[in-house]
Amino acid sequence: MKNLYKIAFLMTFQCMLWSCTKTNTVINPGEKPIIEAYLAPNHPASMKVYTEIPYSETSEGKSEVIDGLTIKLTGSNGKVFTLKSIGNGQYESAKNELIGAAKTIYTMEFDYKGRKVSASTEIPSKPVNFTIDKTEISRTQIDLSSGVPNFGGGGGGGGPFGGGENTSVTLTWSNPENMYHFVAVENTEASPVQIVIPPTGATFPSFRFFNEPLTGTNNILRSQSFQYFGKHDVILYRVNSEYAALYQSSGTTSQNLSTPPTSITNGMGIFTGINADTLKFTVKKN
């Protein structure tokens, strides 16, 4: 769960947004703060706040971080945290102020431009009966640095991540309540070795792969999806419906000016609880 706060792929908001308060005071486009917060049990609270990207036909908008806010986080367990601004739009609780167990409800609030921004979420239960049918696979390294494929003494070919092998790894879990889950895989080596060495002067983009949040009970990983040899964390996240709704709307563009769903009053983005279980997996070199 070490990278719970790196899920920024969801947070693209290029929309014209507006709403009214009870006093009919219009919130002008660009005035709502964008929030990114994923609350995980037994971890300090962390939250990022930045400005909305205003829609303009004549210029490109730019989002800016928002520092210096006073953000209060109140749990149904009676604990209250004040998140400290540490710069670059990031806010954190003290190291000894940890998010509570599953089923704890948290309410967040702060003032911005004279309005109260608030949201609530519940910490979901940890995934149940998470299993993997293999703990390791083998791959053949492909060296493209000379411009001529070198398969490291082995044969094979394959797709862009090569190796010739096409092994499937099946993940399963229990889900009687039809909760949303998604799988992420992270290499944990301090100095990971690439399975496919790119041509001299070129680089392959580093990535962290995951799947869409769904209400099923299984997922399949393909061997070609792994970019590095060595040890990996295979993480099953259980998430709330607000996360799934935002993921499903992440295709919003300037040609499709629909408003992304949000549970945040007078703001936009994601404020949600998340829980996870982790299994270990190794990619060995042939």
C-alpha positions in Angstrom: 0.0 0.0 0.0 3.1 2.3 -0.2 1.9 4.1 -3.3 -1.7 4.8 -2.4 -1.3 8.5 -3.2 0.0 8.1 -6.7 -3.2 7.5 -8.5 -3.2 11.0 -10.3 -4.3 9.5 -13.6 -7.9 10.2 -12.6 -7.5 13.9 -12.0 -7.8 15.5 -15.4 -10.5 18.2 -15.2 -10.8 20.3 -18.4 -14.4 21.4 -17.9 -16.6 24.5 -17.4 -18.2 24.1 -14.0 -20.8 26.1 -12.1 -23.3 25.9 -9.3 -25.2 28.1 -6.9 -25.2 28.4 -3.1 -28.5 28.7 -1.1 -28.1 32.5 -1.3 -27.9 32.2 -5.1 -24.3 33.4 -5.2 -22.8 32.1 -8.4 -19.6 30.1 -8.2 -17.8 31.3 -11.3 -15.9 28.9 -13.6 -12.4 28.2 -12.2 -13.3 29.0 -8.6 -13.8 25.5 -7.2 -10.8 23.8 -5.6 -9.8 20.3 -6.9 -9.2 17.8 -4.2 -7.3 14.5 -4.3 -7.5 12.3 -1.2 -7.4 8.6 -0.6 -7.8 7.6 3.1 -6.2 4.3 4.0 -6.4 2.5 7.4 -3.4 2.8 9.6 -1.8 5.5 7.4 -1.6 9.3 8.1 -4.2 11.3 6.2 -2.9 12.9 3.0 -4.7 15.3 0.7 -3.7 17.5 -2.3 -5.6 20.7 -3.3 -5.2 22.7 -6.5 -7.2 25.1 -8.6 -9.7 24.1 -11.2 -8.7 24.5 -14.8 -11.1 27.2 -16.2 -12.5 26.7 -19.6 -11.4 29.3 -22.2 -11.9 29.4 -26.0 -8.9 31.8 -26.4 -6.3 30.4 -24.0 -5.2 27.2 -22.3 -6.0 27.1 -18.6 -3.4 26.1 -16.0 -4.0 24.5 -12.6 -2.1 25.9 -9.6 -1.5 24.3 -6.2 -3.3 25.8 -3.2 -1.3 26.1 0.0 -2.1 27.6 3.4 -5.5 26.2 4.0 -6.8 25.0 7.3 -8.3 21.5 6.7 -10.2 19.6 9.4 -10.8 15.9 9.2 -13.3 14.4 11.7 -13.8 10.7 12.2 -16.9 8.9 13.4 -14.5 7.3 16.0 -14.3 10.8 17.7 -10.8 11.6 16.4 -10.2 15.0 14.8 -7.2 15.8 12.6 -5.9 19.2 11.4 -4.1 18.6 8.2 -0.8 20.6 7.9 0.1 22.4 4.7 3.6 21.1 3.7 3.8 22.9 0.4 3.1 22.1 -3.3 -0.6 21.8 -2.5 0.0 18.8 -0.2 -1.6 18.5 3.3 -0.8 15.8 5.9 -1.8 14.8 9.3 0.8 14.2 12.0 2.7 10.9 11.7 0.9 9.5 14.8 -2.5 10.6 13.6 -3.6 7.5 11.6 -6.8 6.8 9.7 -9.0 4.4 11.6 -10.3 0.9 10.8 -12.9 -0.1 8.2 -16.4 1.3 8.5 -15.0 4.6 10.1 -16.7 7.6 8.4 -14.6 10.7 7.8 -15.8 14.2 7.1 -13.5 16.8 5.6 -14.1 20.6 5.6 -12.2 23.9 4.9 -13.0 27.4 3.8 -12.1 28.6 0.3 -13.1 31.9 -1.3 -15.7 32.5 1.4 -17.4 29.1 0.9 -17.4 25.9 3.0 -15.9 23.0 1.1 -16.8 19.6 2.5 -17.1 15.9 1.8 -17.6 12.6 3.6 -16.5 9.0 2.9 -16.3 5.6 4.6 -13.3 3.4 4.9 -14.2 0.2 3.1 -13.4 -3.3 4.5 -10.2 -5.0 3.4 -10.4 -7.4 0.4 -11.3 -11.0 1.4 -9.7 -14.3 0.3 -7.2 -12.7 -2.1 -5.2 -15.5 -3.8 -2.8 -15.8 -6.7 -2.3 -19.1 -8.7 1.5 -18.5 -9.3 4.1 -16.8 -7.2 6.7 -16.4 -10.0 7.2 -16.5 -13.7 10.3 -16.5 -16.0 11.0 -14.1 -18.8 13.7 -13.9 -21.4 15.5 -10.6 -21.5 15.6 -8.9 -24.9 18.5 -6.4 -25.6 17.7 -3.9 -28.3 20.6 -1.6 -27.5 22.6 -2.6 -30.6 19.6 -2.3 -32.9 19.6 -6.1 -33.4 17.4 -8.1 -31.0 19.5 -10.2 -28.6 17.3 -12.7 -26.6 19.9 -13.3 -23.9 20.6 -16.8 -24.9 17.0 -17.8 -25.3 14.6 -17.8 -28.2 11.3 -16.1 -28.7 9.9 -12.9 -29.7 6.5 -11.5 -28.8 5.0 -8.1 -28.4 6.6 -4.8 -27.4 7.6 -6.2 -24.0 8.9 -9.3 -25.7 10.3 -12.5 -24.2 8.3 -15.0 -26.1 6.5 -16.3 -23.0 2.8 -15.9 -22.7 2.0 -16.9 -19.2 -1.2 -15.9 -17.4 -1.4 -15.2 -13.7 -4.9 -15.6 -12.2 -6.0 -13.5 -9.2 -9.2 -14.3 -7.3 -11.0 -12.9 -4.3 -14.4 -13.1 -2.5 -16.9 -10.3 -3.2 -20.4 -11.3 -1.9 -21.4 -7.6 -1.5 -20.4 -6.7 -5.1 -17.9 -4.0 -4.0 -15.6 -2.3 -6.4 -12.0 -3.7 -6.7 -9.0 -3.0 -8.9 -5.5 -4.6 -9.2 -2.2 -2.7 -9.4 1.3 -4.1 -9.8 4.4 -2.4 -8.5 8.1 -3.4 -8.8 9.8 -3.2 -5.4 13.4 -3.6 -6.4 15.8 -0.7 -5.5 17.4 -0.9 -8.9 15.0 -2.8 -11.2 16.4 -4.5 -14.4 14.4 -4.0 -17.5 13.1 -7.1 -19.4 13.4 -5.3 -22.7 16.5 -3.1 -23.0 15.7 -0.2 -25.4 17.8 0.9 -28.3 20.8 3.1 -27.5 19.5 6.7 -26.9 15.9 5.6 -26.5 13.8 4.9 -23.5 10.6 3.0 -22.7 8.1 4.9 -20.5 8.0 3.6 -17.0 4.5 2.6 -16.0 2.5 1.0 -13.2 -0.3 -1.1 -14.5 -3.7 -1.5 -13.1 -7.2 -2.4 -14.2 -10.6 -0.6 -14.2 -12.5 -0.9 -10.9 -15.1 -3.6 -11.3 -17.4 -5.6 -9.1 -16.2 -9.0 -10.1 -14.1 -11.7 -8.3 -11.1 -12.3 -10.5 -8.4 -10.7 -12.8 -5.8 -12.1 -15.1 -2.2 -10.6 -15.5 -0.3 -11.3 -18.7 3.4 -12.0 -18.5 4.1 -9.4 -21.2 2.7 -6.7 -18.9 5.7 -6.9 -16.6 8.4 -4.4 -17.4 11.1 -5.4 -14.9 12.6 -8.5 -13.4 12.6 -9.1 -9.7 10.1 -8.7 -6.8 6.7 -7.1 -7.2 3.7 -6.2 -5.1 0.4 -7.3 -6.5 -2.1 -5.1 -4.8 -5.9 -5.6 -4.7 -7.7 -2.4 -3.8 -11.2 -2.2 -2.5 -12.7 1.2 -3.3 -15.9 3.1 -3.0 -18.4 3.9 -5.7 -17.2 7.5 -6.0 -13.8 6.3 -7.1 -15.4 4.0 -9.7 -17.6 6.8 -11.0 -14.7 9.2 -11.4 -12.6 6.6 -13.2 -15.4 5.8 -15.6 -15.8 9.5 -16.5 -12.0 10.2 -16.9 -12.5 10.4 -20.7 -14.0 13.9 -20.3 -12.4 16.3 -22.7 -12.8 19.8 -24.0 -15.0 18.3 -26.8 -17.2 16.6 -24.2 -17.9 19.3 -21.5 -19.7 17.0 -19.1 -19.2 17.6 -15.4 -17.2 14.8 -13.7 -19.0 13.3 -10.8 -18.0 14.3 -7.4 -19.2 14.0 -3.8 -17.5 17.2 -2.7 -19.7 20.2 -1.8 -18.3 23.5 -3.4 -15.4 21.6 -4.8 -14.4 18.9 -7.4 -12.2 15.8 -7.4 -12.0 12.8 -5.2 -12.3 12.3 -1.4 -12.6 8.6 -0.7 -11.6 5.7 1.5 -9.6 2.9 0.2 -8.4 -0.5 1.6 -6.0 -3.1 0.2 -4.4 -6.5 0.5 -1.0 -7.3 -1.1 0.6 -10.5 -2.4 4.2 -11.0 -3.4 5.3 -12.0 -6.9 8.6 -12.5 -8.7 9.7 -12.3 -12.4 12.8 -14.4 -12.8 15.3 -14.1 -15.6 15.8 -17.2 -17.9 
